[in-house]
Amino acid sequence: MDQDSRSRLIDELLMEVETAWKLSAVNPAAAIEKAESLYEQAGELNSKKGKAWALLIKARGAFMMSDLELAKTSVLDAIACFQKYKEMTSLAEAFLLESAIFLQQGSLDRALEDATKTLEIAKSCEHLVLEAKAENSIGEVLVKAGAVQEGLEYLMQASECLKKIETKAVQETADQGERTGEIQELQARLFFNLGNAFLTIGETNNAIDYLELALQASEQNQDSASQINILKGLSIAHRRSGDRTKAQNLLYQSIALAQQSKQDLLLLDLYLEQALILIEADIYPEAIETLSRIIAEGEKNQLLPTLAEAYRLRSLAHELLGDPASALEDYKQFHKNQDAISGEQIAQSKRDAEILFELERAKNEAEIYRLRNVELRQHKEELEQSNKRLQAVMEIGRVVTASLDIQEIARTVHASLSQLMDASGFSLAQYDEPHNQIHFILFIEDGKIHEPFTVVGDCKDSFAAYVIQKKELIKLDNIDAEYKKYVENAQHLGGRKTKSMIFAPLVVGGKVLGAVSVQSMKEHAYTKEDAELLRSVSSFIAVAMENSRTHEELLRLNQALRAEKEALEQLTKKVSRLANHDGLTGLPNRLLLGELLEKAILRAARHETMVAVLFMDLDNFKPINDQFGHHAGDLVLIEIAHRLKNALRAMDVIARVGGDEFVALLTDIENAEAASVVAEKLLDAVKEPVHVQNIPCHLGVSIGIALFPKDGKQGDELLHRADEAMYSIKRENKNGYVFYQKKSSQG
């Protein structure tokens, strides 16, 4: 085939690739079949780019059909190809898909890492479309992680980037139709993620507005995958706003579209939402059946977030149906999957508290943005002031959760709150549930610090006891007029009487750890905003208190575990070493050689390189054993092993497989000549005399060589044929090497 014909066929192939890429979002099953065909065509034309894109199309199709193992394998192969041939923009698309796969599996850190790689490539290539896609993906991951404010910032950056793309598209006439489709696809994804972010922070009306914009863009672009997600988002928004009928209709539309286009992965999320609607409608058996199907599919593909939510909902359905045993079992499974996603409980509690305020801050910022747009300036200052307070809360949270000293925590909280409100009266109390006692760590009244004291947990005269028992915040504007709602007597320790107060419980994971309060000598000293601020701060104090409580126990447990782990690691290393290495020479044994050989064959097949197996048998070794004894023979074997190892590259392997038999494994070689060069080095290494009891002894080595893939495709096959070749030279000349030949005329 001449060069012009080949170039024309490659151009046609890449046009088919572009069509198949679009097909993978609409009909993934057909796209996978097409990708297989394109891969073969690309191989025939020796088009590396075509092969890599065929793998990427296959990965995207598998992802849409929830076959995450096939998706991960294919996208990794595509990434390797794009990296090898420096196809940077294509590599960025592959990283975006891998990010989506990790996001679906709940690996948010790896999803964020891949999206960030895409952004770096996009900026280095000055590729606006990729930059917008990457910022959109980063925003999506951050919203999923609960960092909604940071997510919104990236989504807004993507929106600005999209405006630049639209402006540029208007100025250009060439490929305007194709560019319009690309812009509409990006618009749909961006508006969807913005809608989802507002949905996360409870801004249902804003969420519906953005989701409807996303639906318009996806319908214009005929993007069924986006339409499915958007319809689901609209269904959730309308359900939360109380319109269950509309929510059900939108969800049924989404499910029908997903079934029609065989979007198996999206169907699982839709069925979760359907199960929730069934539970709210008291149709528990059908909800349990739906959730059981989701769990079976989730277990098969290790979809941890999906599994956690499915087990949680099924536990709820079992409980409402009156089956506590099944509810408990599912709740255990829910926690098992949550632990796999979230990490240790204390860190998660801290993160939950941080997320709470990030959500509130993002909500305020979104509202500020909306008010600016409609020029309602009078509320802007209030919201910005609220944001400043939230920033202060976050700073308090960062400081107190970093400390393990409860006294220091109390002093820090009091000093910080004094900058935000009247804290001339303040208390921090710790609840000892087993002994039903409340210990006041710090108590300040009218600016005076009192000695720590203790009251019983069910004391009728203690506001702290009330909020701990009820697990609710209380705000009193006039204590004299209001105290009887909460306590029998409003006691104080001296000085002027407190006139108003806020008391908040300290709660982590439903468990009450204590209470915090601010008090003032003035009536009506605190606003609703002050109460919410103290509620916010209480979440961080609770986490800090839990950390302090468990610190000593964790230290003790960690010390015991560390000692046990070190002992186990030493034993494991010793057992592994004995199992995989020759006891005399320290070289890998036949077992380890077999494993290394199989890995080398797989790598060579993937990278289209060769592997060489050199089977060696020492010449004239037996006379040394007979004359000087086995101990002397062992010393000779150790010396020869050292020489053979030094003759090889660091990446190659030398193993002892028998008495005086050794095998060298050469990886990633380009041709047979490379094996010949190494064989010569091995012969030279052995020919120098070995001194035994001050007597020079001359040895030789017979070497048989077998090559992958020419002489065999399996490790055992290559070892056998290298052994055959070795014996052929052993019988004839000795002290030389020969390559395996299929006929009996080897050598």
C-alpha positions, 0 to 999 in steps of 0.5 A: 500500500502506498503512503497516500493510500495509507494516509487517506485510510487513516483519515477515514479511520479517525473520522469513524473514531470520532463518530464512535466516541459520540455513539459511546454516550448514546449506545454503549453496547454498539460503541464497544462492538465498533471499537473492537472493529476499529482496533483491528483496522488501526492495527492493520494500518499501524495507526497507534493513535487509532488503536488508543482511541479505540481502547478509549471508546471501549472504556467509555462504553463499558463505563456507561454499561457499569462494567467498571473492570473492563472500563479501567483496563481499557482506559489504562491501556489507552493512557499508556499508548497516549503517553508513549506517543505524546498525544497530550490532548487525547491523554487529557480526555483519557484522564477525564474518563478515568476520573469519572470511573474513580468518582463512580467507585467512590475514590474521590482523591484519585478522581480529583488527581486525574481531573487535575492532570487534565487541567494541567495538560489543557493549560500547557496546550492552551486548549480552552475546551479541555480546560473547561471540561477539567474545571467542570470535572474538578468541581463535580468531584469537590461537590461530591466530596462535600466541599461545595464552595470550592466546587462552585468556584471551579464550576464558575471558572468553567463557566467563564471558560465556556463564555470564551469558547462561545465568543471564539466560536461565533468569530470562527466560521469553519467547523461551526456546527461541530463546535456548537455540538461540543459547546452544547455538550459542555453546557449540559454537563456544566449546568447539570453540575451547577444544578447538582451543587445547588441541590446539595446545599438546599437551594432547590429553586436555583437547582431547578433553573440550572437543571432545566437549562442543562436539559435544553442543551442536552436535548439540542445535542441529542445527548441521552446520557446527559438527559438521563442524569438531568431528569434524575436531578429534576426528579430529586429537586421536585421531590424535595419541593413536595411535588411527588407526582412530577418527581415520579414522572420525571424519574420514569422518563429517565429510567425509560431513556436509560433502558432504551440506550442500555445505560446500565450504570446510570440505571443503578442511580435511578433505581436508588431514587425510585426505591426512595420514592417507594419508601416515602409512599410506604411501598416497602416490599417493592422498594426492598426488591429494587434495592436487592437488585442494586446491591447485587450489581453493586457487589459485582462491580464494587460500587461502594457509594451505591452499595452504601446508599442501597444498604442504608435504604434497605435497612430503613425499608426493613425497619418500617416493614417491622423486620428489625433483624434484617434492618440491623444486618443491612445497617451493618453492611451500610457502615462497612461500606461507609468505613471503606469510603470515609476512613476513621470515625473521628476524622470523618466527624471533623470532616462532617462538621467542616462540610456543614459550614462549607455548605452554609458558606457556599449557600450564602455566596450563591445567594449573594451572587443571585441578589447581585444579579437582581440588584437587591443590594440591601441584603448583600451586606448581611450575607457577606457579614454572615460569611465573615462569621462563618470564616471565623467559625472555621478558624475556631474549628481548625484551632480547637480540633488540632488540640488534645488538651481540653483546658486549652480548647475551652480557653481558645473557644472562649477567647474566639467567641468573645470577638464575635458576641458577648461572652462575659459569661461562658461555660464548657462542660463534659458529660460522663455518661457511665457515671451520669455526671457533668464536669464543668471544665471552664465556668465564667460568670460576669467575667470571673473564672470559677473553680471546676465543679460537677453536677449530676446528669439529671439535675433539675436546676442545670441548663447544661443537664437539660440540653444534654438530655434533650440534645437541643440548643436553647436561647433565653432572652430573659432568663427570669421570665423563661427559665421555668421552661427548662429548669426548676431554679436558675442558680448562679455562683455569685455576682450579678445575675445572668440575664440572657444565654445560649446553651448548645449540646456537643454531639458527635454521631448522635452521642452527647459529649457535653455542652457549651454556653455563652451568657450576658448580663443584658437581656436580649443580648443574642440574635438568632445568628449568634445561636446558629454560630454557637451551634456551628462552633459546638460541632467542632468542640464536640470533635475536639472533645472526642479526640481528647477523650480517645487520644490516650486510649489510641496511643496505648492501642497504637503502641500495642498494635505497632509492636504486633505489626512489626513482629508480624512483618518480620515473620512475613518477610522471613517466610517470604524470603525462605519460600522464594529464594535459594537458601545457599546463594540467596538467588530467586528459586524456581518458584519465584522465577516462574512468577517473574517469568510470567509477568515478564511475558505479559509485559513483553506482549503488551509492549511488543518486546522480547524475553530471553530465557538462558538455561545454564549448567556448570561444566566440570563442577562435579570433580570439585565436589568429589575432590574437595567435598560438598562444603567447598562445592557450596562455596564455589556455587556462591562465588559463581552465583555472585559472578553471574549476577554481576554480569547482568543488568539490574533489571534482569534476573538470575535464579538457581533452579537446581544443584549447579543449574542457573537460569537468567531471565532477560526482559524488554530486549529488542532482538536475539543479538541482545541475548547473545551479548549477555551469553558471552558475558556469562561465559566470560564471568565463569571462565576465570578460575575459582580458587579452592583451598588455594588451588585454581579450578577451571569451570565452564558453563553450557547455555541454552537460549529460548526466546518469547514469543518465537519459541513459546508463549508460556513460561514453562514452555520457554524453560523446557526449550531452553533446557533442551537447547542447553543439553544439546550443547552439553552433549557436543562442545560444552562451555558455549551457548546455543539458541533453541531450534524446533528441529532436532538439529539444534546447535 
